[in-house]
Amino acid sequence: MPKSKPPLSSPEDTEHAFYDALQHADLDRLMACWSDEDDIVCIHPGGPRLLGHAAIRAAFEAVFANGTVKAQIEKVRRIEVGTTSVHSVVERVEVMGNDGPQTAWVVATNVYAKTALGWRLVAHHASPGTRDEPVDVMAEPQVLH
């Protein structure tokens, strides 16, 4: 019998649970953050579009086979409209390089939907990062008068 999913009362609770499970390589806890819908989507940096629970679970299983992922989210920007919340985050990821631990930066978008079981992840799209922390670019408003 499948485990029941714990209630997650806010998108922030779900995001925290997702990244905590990621850092502890806890596949069951990580998958419990995802919506039960079949059309969930995940894109890892430089990877293909993963659709549905089986593909997403298999991808994270492969990631965890290489050990835990040390990822901290920073610079969170949130847009919440009704039962949907979109978070643009910068992930600071510690990776092991030839010279020891190094920091890489990944820009990701996490989309959450409010369900009967609380807020759940429906999309995670992470773009390849850089060695340097990405800067936020904001255009100055152009006022004509």
Order of alpha helices (4+ residues) and beta strands (2+ residues): alpha-alpha-beta-beta-alpha-beta-beta-beta-beta
